[in-house]
């Protein structure tokens, strides 16, 4: 409304219609309208003085979400051990996924597995061990010939240097035998604690925790530890379990990480330990969609070993194809 204009109820619009019962020509001129009907006045008054809206009721402030109760050390131990028991039932056939027949083959294969898959190592080592079956043979090898065999593993020059250096150290310092002590193993070229524990646990039956990328990812998802350094992870997780369980614990966790609890898209909807997992929901929760994400024997696909244990085959596991095989 313009400032100074009369209210709508007081303004009289120009008459444009003839008086009732007369034609425009008989009336001569239009009869002026001197006012508005009651309904029109009421409507105009309502328009001029709109009713103030009723104040909206103030919404109740939402109840703040209660922070989760911190898990006590005792509760963490119980949950961690229950997860391991559940995984032992899911993967009773869990095993090291590198093909080997003796400690020498296992330590070489483990060194070669850095930054590649166990499958690719297993497809490469048959030719390597056929030509160089002992530490003495590999120590005396021509590097260029070893490089050509190891080319499919990636970083083949550095890995050639490592396995030849490792073999020379075994010959010169350990009479061509792989030592069974941690302090001796970690002094060998290319051998760190992870490799040493793989060898100790699977070639000598001495307990050890293998902190590979799968193990690190899962124990943090499960809130077993917040550590990121492998040595600190090893110590933190080792404190939750009896030492006698360390080797199989490593296999259970790594098997689960490769088959179900993937790095980019975990199959939460197909996970047997979902009720125990604080990270449930990070991945696909729909059961049907989650089942399509399963890998290796859980998804009906070949595993990583060309020569897996019989228990794996009995559980429905499929051997991996050799290098260059179709599929």
C-alpha positions in Angstrom: 0.0 0.0 0.0 1.4 3.4 -1.0 2.1 5.8 1.9 -0.9 8.3 2.4 -3.4 6.3 0.3 -6.9 5.8 2.0 -7.6 2.3 3.3 -9.1 -0.2 0.9 -12.5 -0.1 2.7 -12.9 3.6 2.1 -12.0 3.7 -1.6 -15.0 3.7 -4.2 -14.1 2.1 -7.5 -15.7 3.6 -10.7 -19.1 2.4 -11.7 -19.0 0.3 -14.8 -22.2 -1.7 -14.7 -25.8 -0.4 -15.4 -28.4 -0.3 -12.6 -30.4 -3.4 -12.1 -33.5 -3.8 -14.4 -32.5 -1.0 -16.8 -30.5 -1.1 -20.0 -27.6 1.1 -20.4 -29.4 3.3 -23.0 -32.6 3.7 -20.8 -30.6 4.7 -17.8 -28.8 7.3 -19.9 -25.8 7.0 -17.7 -24.6 4.5 -15.4 -25.8 4.5 -11.8 -22.9 5.2 -9.5 -22.2 2.7 -6.9 -22.1 4.4 -3.6 -20.8 1.5 -1.4 -19.9 -2.2 -1.1 -22.0 -5.0 0.0 -21.5 -6.3 3.6 -19.6 -9.4 2.4 -17.4 -7.2 0.2 -16.7 -4.9 3.1 -16.0 -7.8 5.4 -13.6 -9.2 2.9 -11.9 -5.9 2.3 -11.6 -5.3 6.0 -10.0 -8.7 6.4 -7.6 -8.0 3.6 -6.7 -4.6 5.2 -6.2 -6.1 8.6 -4.8 -9.6 8.2 -5.0 -11.8 11.3 -1.6 -12.2 13.0 -0.6 -15.9 12.8 -0.5 -17.8 16.1 3.0 -18.3 17.3 4.3 -21.7 16.5 5.0 -24.0 19.5 8.7 -24.1 20.3 10.1 -27.4 19.3 11.5 -29.5 22.1 15.3 -29.7 22.0 16.4 -33.2 20.8 17.9 -35.4 23.4 21.7 -35.4 22.9 23.0 -38.8 21.7 24.7 -40.7 24.5 28.3 -41.3 23.7 29.2 -45.0 23.5 30.6 -46.3 26.7 34.3 -46.9 26.5 35.1 -50.6 26.3 36.9 -51.9 29.4 40.1 -53.9 28.9 38.4 -57.0 30.1 35.5 -56.5 27.6 37.9 -55.9 24.8 39.8 -59.2 25.5 36.5 -61.1 25.6 35.2 -59.6 22.3 38.6 -60.1 20.6 38.8 -63.7 21.6 35.2 -64.3 20.6 35.9 -62.9 17.1 38.8 -65.2 16.8 36.7 -68.2 17.8 34.0 -67.2 15.3 36.6 -66.9 12.5 38.1 -70.3 13.4 34.7 -71.8 12.7 34.3 -70.0 9.4 37.9 -70.8 8.3 38.9 -74.1 9.9 41.2 -74.6 6.9 43.1 -71.3 7.2 46.7 -71.6 6.2 49.7 -69.7 4.8 48.7 -68.9 1.2 52.2 -69.3 -0.2 53.2 -72.6 -1.7 56.3 -74.1 0.0 57.8 -77.5 0.8 60.5 -76.5 3.2 61.7 -73.4 5.2 64.0 -72.2 2.4 61.1 -72.1 -0.1 58.9 -70.3 2.4 61.4 -67.6 3.3 62.1 -66.9 -0.3 58.4 -66.8 -1.3 57.7 -64.5 1.6 60.4 -62.1 0.6 59.0 -62.1 -3.0 55.4 -61.5 -1.8 56.2 -57.8 -0.9 54.0 -55.5 -3.1 52.4 -58.3 -5.0 49.9 -61.1 -4.4 50.6 -64.5 -3.0 49.0 -65.9 -6.2 51.5 -64.2 -8.4 54.4 -65.5 -6.2 53.0 -69.0 -6.3 52.8 -68.8 -10.1 56.4 -67.7 -10.2 58.3 -69.8 -7.7 57.9 -73.2 -9.4 60.3 -72.2 -12.1 62.6 -70.5 -9.6 62.8 -73.6 -7.3 63.1 -76.0 -10.2 66.3 -74.2 -11.3 67.6 -73.2 -7.9 66.3 -75.8 -5.3 68.8 -75.0 -2.5 70.4 -71.9 -1.0 73.7 -72.9 -2.5 72.2 -72.9 -6.0 70.5 -69.6 -5.6 73.6 -68.0 -4.0 75.6 -68.9 -7.1 73.0 -67.8 -9.6 73.5 -65.3 -12.4 71.4 -62.3 -11.4 70.1 -61.6 -14.9 68.7 -65.2 -15.2 67.0 -64.8 -11.8 65.5 -61.5 -12.8 63.9 -63.0 -15.9 62.2 -65.6 -13.8 61.0 -63.1 -11.2 59.8 -60.5 -13.7 56.1 -61.4 -13.1 56.5 -60.5 -9.4 57.3 -56.9 -10.0 60.3 -55.0 -8.6 62.2 -58.0 -10.0 65.7 -56.4 -9.8 65.4 -55.5 -6.2 63.8 -58.9 -5.3 66.6 -60.7 -7.2 69.2 -58.9 -5.2 67.3 -59.8 -1.9 66.9 -63.5 -2.6 70.4 -64.0 -3.8 71.8 -62.0 -0.8 69.5 -64.0 1.5 70.8 -67.3 0.0 74.5 -66.2 0.4 73.8 -65.3 4.0 72.3 -68.7 4.7 75.3 -70.4 3.1 77.9 -68.3 4.8 76.4 -67.9 8.2 74.0 -70.8 8.8 75.4 -73.7 6.8 72.7 -73.4 4.2 69.9 -73.8 6.7 67.2 -71.3 7.6 67.6 -70.4 11.3 64.7 -70.9 13.7 65.3 -67.9 15.9 63.8 -64.4 15.4 67.0 -62.6 16.2 68.8 -64.6 13.4 66.1 -64.3 10.8 65.7 -60.5 11.0 69.4 -60.1 10.2 69.0 -61.8 6.8 68.7 -59.5 3.7 65.1 -58.6 2.9 63.7 -60.2 6.1 61.8 -58.2 8.6 59.7 -59.2 11.6 56.6 -60.0 9.4 58.6 -62.4 7.2 60.3 -63.8 10.3 57.1 -64.6 12.0 55.6 -66.2 8.9 58.6 -68.5 8.8 58.7 -69.2 12.5 55.0 -69.9 12.7 54.6 -72.0 9.6 57.9 -73.7 9.1 59.0 -74.2 12.7 55.7 -74.2 14.6 56.8 -71.2 16.8 54.0 -68.7 17.6 54.1 -65.3 15.9 51.8 -62.6 14.7 52.0 -61.6 11.1 51.1 -58.0 10.8 50.5 -57.5 7.1 48.2 -54.9 5.5 45.1 -57.1 6.0 45.9 -57.7 9.6 46.5 -54.0 10.3 43.3 -52.9 8.6 41.0 -55.4 10.4 42.4 -55.0 13.9 41.9 -51.2 13.7 38.3 -51.7 12.3 37.6 -54.0 15.2 39.1 -51.4 17.7 41.5 -53.9 19.0 44.1 -51.1 18.8 44.5 -47.6 17.4 48.2 -48.1 16.7 49.5 -47.8 13.2 53.1 -48.9 13.6 53.4 -52.7 12.9 55.5 -53.4 15.9 53.1 -51.6 18.2 50.2 -53.4 16.6 51.9 -56.7 17.2 52.4 -55.9 20.8 48.9 -54.6 21.4 47.2 -57.5 19.8 49.5 -60.1 21.3 48.5 -58.9 24.7 44.9 -59.9 24.0 45.6 -63.5 23.2 47.5 -66.5 24.6 50.8 -66.9 22.7 49.8 -70.3 21.5 47.0 -68.8 19.4 49.1 -66.1 17.6 49.9 -68.0 14.4 46.4 -69.3 13.7 45.0 -65.9 14.8 47.1 -64.3 12.0 45.7 -66.8 9.5 42.1 -66.2 10.5 42.4 -62.5 10.3 44.2 -62.4 7.0 41.8 -65.0 5.5 38.8 -62.8 6.6 40.4 -59.7 5.2 41.0 -61.2 1.8 37.6 -62.9 1.5 35.0 -60.7 3.2 36.4 -57.6 5.0 37.9 -55.9 2.0 39.7 -52.6 2.1 37.5 -50.6 -0.2 34.1 -52.3 0.0 33.8 -54.8 2.9 30.9 -57.3 2.5 29.2 -56.3 5.8 25.9 -58.0 4.9 27.7 -61.4 4.5 30.0 -61.1 7.5 29.7 -63.8 10.2 31.1 -61.5 12.9 29.0 -58.4 12.1 27.3 -58.3 15.6 30.8 -58.0 17.1 32.2 -55.4 14.7 32.2 -51.7 15.6 32.7 -50.8 11.9 29.6 -52.6 10.6 28.0 -50.5 7.9 31.3 -49.2 6.3 30.6 -51.6 3.5 27.6 -53.2 1.7 25.0 -54.3 4.2 22.4 -55.7 1.8 22.9 -59.5 2.1 22.4 -60.3 -1.6 24.7 -57.5 -2.8 27.3 -58.3 -0.1 27.4 -62.0 -1.2 28.4 -60.8 -4.7 31.5 -59.2 -3.2 32.9 -62.4 -1.6 36.3 -63.6 -3.0 38.2 -66.8 -3.3 36.4 -69.9 -2.0 33.7 -67.9 -0.3 32.7 -66.5 -3.7 33.2 -69.7 -5.6 36.5 -68.6 -7.1 40.0 -70.1 -7.2 42.3 -69.5 -4.2 45.9 -68.3 -4.2 47.8 -71.6 -3.9 48.5 -73.9 -6.8 49.0 -76.7 -4.2 46.7 -75.9 -1.3 46.3 -78.1 1.8 43.8 -81.0 1.5 41.6 -79.4 4.2 41.1 -76.4 2.0 40.1 -78.6 -1.0 37.8 -80.6 1.3 36.1 -77.3 2.3 35.4 -76.5 -1.4 38.5 -74.5 -2.1 39.7 -74.4 -5.7 43.4 -74.4 -6.6 44.8 -71.4 -8.4 45.8 -71.8 -12.0 49.5 -71.9 -13.0 51.2 -68.9 -14.6 49.9 -68.3 -18.2 46.8 -70.5 -17.8 43.6 -69.3 -19.3 41.1 -67.7 -16.9 
